[in-house]
Amino acid sequence: MNSSWCRGRGDACRRVMKSQRAATPSSERILRASISAYDAASQHSVLISARTPGGALPTPISDSALSIALGAETKQQAAYGNFVDNLRLYVRGGSGGMGLPRMGGQGGNGGDVWVVAKKDLTLKRIKDRFPHKRFIAGAGFNSSIRALKGAKGGDVEVVAPTGICVTTDDGRLLGELDHEGERVLVARGGLGGSFHSGFLPSKGQTQHIRLDLRLIADLGLVGFPNAGKSSLLTALSHATPQIASYPFTTLRPEIGKVMYEDHKQVSVADLPGLIEGAHMNRGMGHKFLKHVERTKQLMFVVDVCGFQLASKTPFRSAFEAVQLLTKELELYKEELLSKPAILVVNKMDLPDAEEKLSELETQLENQEESSHFLPEDMIPKRFLHFKHTIPVSALTGLGLPHLKTVIRESLEEQEAIKSERQLIEKLEELRKEIPVASKPVWGQPRSGPLNWN
């Protein structure tokens, strides 16, 4: 609609624009919201494809839908949905109370500000309930004739969800809250006036802090867009993430629970698809990569037929996708590669899938030699050696029972190794605490009095 026509027409223009939005097909509205957020950061024109009903190779979506998707200017936060995983707060400890010089009275200390962990809470609820995002503790009470020692000011508790890292603006870690009831001091109250300060109080600590949510899950799904991570999570668990046959459907992290017959549960985090350059925060990379840090294990999900992110970017085979994902994790935080990893090769229902799987397995057996044809900036310093490579089809259910078994066995094996390591460490600590008795040297008289009885 012409902006000059709208100028000065107010409500009439808004009604026409609303009717036009309502007429837009739902798939195009989803494309408009999703692709603009990812593509704004990467400056790519995204190649969109859809699976045909018969399970054939992907086919392009209509040019009209593509032009609507690429022409939208939705903000990054809008596409990230209502999910909030980072919140900046202003906190200030209370000022101390005045002392009483003529009586030697001491003012009360100012109140402190704490962040306390609580389950079943979200950062969005904090943001909505406290839009000002300012938390100031109470001031200490002045010393008086009736109460020479002034009372302490009231503390303020900021209730936050579990899985929170509390940091200052300059990145200094104040604490991590992984379990309900844990608390961390973020702003200390000022001291009350006393003889040492000339009976003058001090101000409370003031700073900005960040509450950074990092999902805690047993398993984290890592892959490029449209690899089928959301479909896989739905097939394995009771989660209901948004699923479609075009890239960038998942706009926020989703956690599902894999249930077993003996009521054992395994939590799986579906993270939005990464793009090349995610370690440089391209395509909101840091927002998603940070959630991988607290998962026990990684599950790489790749399309057996490969993937092409954009029309101007090269096609990536399944093997190239594995190496690129490894490289992105390595560049973001190399310690992530020390986590146990499972490789899931998805979309085995597509034509020529068996042949391409065989080629991938051959390349994975000798990754160093198979990577010679890749550009140097794509080759990771350290290759990931997957203990399990599981071919599946999230669409038909092929291989999913075996995958569930492998997931559980891998996690139980990791837990057993961890328990054994902790037991060895405890034994070493006990060994250090027990004093070693000195042995007498043969032929030397024994020190101390002899007992002849």
C-alpha angles and dihedrals in degrees: 000000000000110000092212090058090052094050109106097003097095114173095019092058092047091052092052092048090048091053090050091052091049090054092054111105114252094240090055092049089053091048091049092054099041108041098045092060095052097037095047089069098042098040091221130135102233122231107222122200137172133206114246118235092253093058094251125147118298118281127201121264118238118289091238092058090045093051091049091050095048094042097055121105102201115161119249093243092052091056091047085064124213091321112119118189100162129048130177116210136184112225129182131179118226121265118251123255125255119265124229108238099189092053098032089242121166123221121231122261119253121256122265130233117230134184110218125192121232131174124240094029132119134205088235090064090053090048093049095044095045106031091167089058092208123132118185124177124221123272121249118257120255121250113255140176090261093047114023090179106060118221121253118258120253118274122232121219120202106204111214135173122264117264093052127146112203114207138163123243091264092055099258110150113235097178149311124245110202100149134048114267096025113131139190129198111237103168125023120210121244122259120259120247114274142158091279093056097040088259090291118130127228128232123253124256114276127197146131116251134190126222105207116190117211114181117239112217139146093234133025121203112221124185148113121280117287094019089125100254095141092047089050092050091050092049092049100040146016094263118122108206120170108275130190138143097255130078126270096029093137107070100170137026116277128195123207132181121231107212125207130198093255089054093256111152130206120190117221124191118210107205123195113263118277125227130207107283095031090136087064089054092257111158092010088300098159092051089061104030092058090064090062091063096076099043117105095221139010128234114199112206117196134172109245089218094051130240141256115202099192140006091249096046125082123259112260121213121216091262092050090049090055092051093045092051090048090050093050092052091046093052093045096047121341093204089071090074090065090069117099110259137201122200117218116191106202135195096043088158091074122099117275090012094134092053092049091046090054090051091050093050090051091052093047091054089065106021097164094057093040091053095060092094092053123093112264094244090058096054114092120223089232123037119219114234108204116213090205131030109189122189111209144160113217088191098057100023094244111162096359097119090052090047092053090052092049092049093054095044092049093050093046091050091051091049091050091051090048092050091049091050091050091050091052091049091051091050090051091051092050091048090055092049095052110084116232112237113235115239118227116243113244113252097021120110115255113253120236132037119314120236109224094181 
